[in-house]
Amino acid sequence: MERLQETGGPPEAGRPRREGNGGLAMLDLSNITKTFFPGTVNERKALRGVDLHLAPGEFVTVIGSNGAGKSTILNMVSGKLRPDTGSVVIDGTDVTRLADFQRAKYIGRVFQDPMAGTAPTMSIEQNMAMALERGKRRGLALGVTAAKRERFTEELKSLELGLERRLKAKVGLLSGGQRQALSLLMATFSGPKILLLDEHTAALDPQRAALVSRLTAELVERHHLTTLMVTHNMEQALTLGTRLVMMHDGRIILDLDQERKSQMTVADLLHEFEKIKGAQLDDRTMLQ
């Protein structure tokens, strides 16, 4: 399946689109528009009637040049931004007007900066205890119990980084790759409906980026997570996930399913962009 998706008539607000298997979409963005600084000389249309629907367990990678709207899409899903028009529905629940903290129980997110998403002055086990309670009503109970510590140890073993032997270590002492791997693990702790990955390997060296990419695939598969990943790395976008979306100028211009994506190369993606938009583009432009 390959399609060019431009702005069309808005679907019925708040109604999740049904997928081909008869079930509801796990994530449903309908006719999303967003304009920054409207009515000023700095006005910028970030999203122009975007429709994006993810089935349960689908892993979508999103590529596009700077200003295409990729990060704005993630911020719409997380609740950091609200759309000017359109709706955001997660597992049948309309969350369009909910703030980010009200959506926390639905969403896990890993950021580009390894320093984000963790508390550097707190220990590994304290960070994991906080992640476990994400989106829940918190009381005054002991943060790290023996049972939790046992679970943390087992979970950390899956990373194969030896962090299970460093539960008391401050997170700020970890390397960038170790912190990002920990952030990824923590993002899955509270059983989120949606996992958002915001260029989460971009700040890492190639070896550690490859490690985090492998852990990403393993964790998504193990927890059957519906995942939306933004990346500038087109090779990574082709390798990871079950579907690929290309954005340009606030619109989705290419949407490839797993079969079509598996047949593509980076050169093919660049050719598709040129064919659709009538523009010349190279991989350096897409990776900026």
Secondary structure, 3 states (H helix, E strand, C coil): CEECCCCCCCCCCCCCCECCCCCECCEEEEEEEEEECCCCCCCEEEEEEEEEEECCCCEEEEECCCCCCHHHHHHHHHCCCCCCEEEEEECCEECCCCCHHHCCCCEEEECCCCCCCCCCCCEHHHHHHHHHCCCCCCCCCCCCCHHHHHHHHHHHHCCCCCHHHCCCCEHHHCCHHHHHHHHHHHHCCCCCCEEEEECCCCCCCHHHHHHHHHHHHHHHHHHCCEEEEECCCHHHHHHCCCEEEEEECCEEEEEECHHHHHCCCHHHHHHHHHHHHCCCCCHHHHHC
